[in-house]
Amino acid sequence: MNPSAMTFKLHQTNFYSIHTDQLTKAEENIFQELLCECTDTSTLDLLLEKWTNHHDKNLSLMSIKQNISLLLLNVSSLNKYLVDVFNLIDSISSSTVILNGTHHDDNSVKQFRSHFFNFNVFSMKGTNMFGGLLIAMHKSIRSQRVAEFDNLCNLIVLEVRSDLDIFQLVTCYSPPTELIPLDIFDRLPQHNPNTIFTGDFNAKHNSWSRSADNQKGRALFSWQSLSPIHSSLEIINKYISTSTRSNATIDLSIAPSHMSIASFSVLPSIRNDHHPVL
């Protein structure tokens, strides 16, 4: 076999039956990809180069993330915008992806897990057809569900271990016609005061949104500002619209003052009706 030959072809003299019934679906897909690469690649040098590049890419994807960055988006149907979500996440390399509004499509969540194999993916159903939640955390960052708050619709609570501390990461989708679960929010800082709240709360208030207040916004503002327990919480992404249909800021990141950051970015829409917040 000459690896530098102008063309490289497998010379098959016998046919063999290869049984794949014992392989998982993922293993079967990998096997098929290997066969296609072997038969479709013109030279052995090029084939080995492809495999080396793939190996290097996987090492890069699994490398340790030194900084924890959050991407928040109400995706407005993961099935409909799956490719757009893939392109967005691949382009920004965020260590944590928080999606609201997945619309309960289990197959899309499976495809998401398969594509981002270097992430631990946690999902939860919502209480209406527009709900559904997902948090993807890079595998180099230790994370797990908090058992006390597991299996609650519209809510995911994770314990995250960074180099500096242990904190809770929360995402909540609050449908427009439902109350924000502030009673549960009260319990979260008691479990760990280092708690970051994120999500589409559908809450509008003039202290963070350039839009008319609504009942949910007034309730969230009172919860945040009137209780000494929550007075240290700050809304990070103020006054920049996260809706493509109005000036409202309804997708929020809320963190204790000692954990908040001075800057954030609102990214272009992926063609749905919400802007990603990074």
Buried (B, 14 or more C-beta within 10 A) or exposed (E): EEEEEEEBEEEEEEEEEEEEEEBEEEEEEEEEEEEEBEEEBEBBBEBEEEEEEEEEEEEEBEEEBEEBBBBBBBBBBBBBBBEBBBEBBEEBEBBBBBBBBBBBBEEBBEBBBEBBEBBBBBBBEBBBEBBBBBBBBBBBBEBEBBEEBEEEBBBBBBBBEBEEEEBBBBBBBBBEEBEBBBEBBEEBBEEBBBBBBBBBBBBBBEEBBBBEBBEBBEBBBEBBEEEEEBEBBBBBBEEBBBBEEBBBBBBBBBBBEEBBEEEBEBBEBBEBEBBBBB
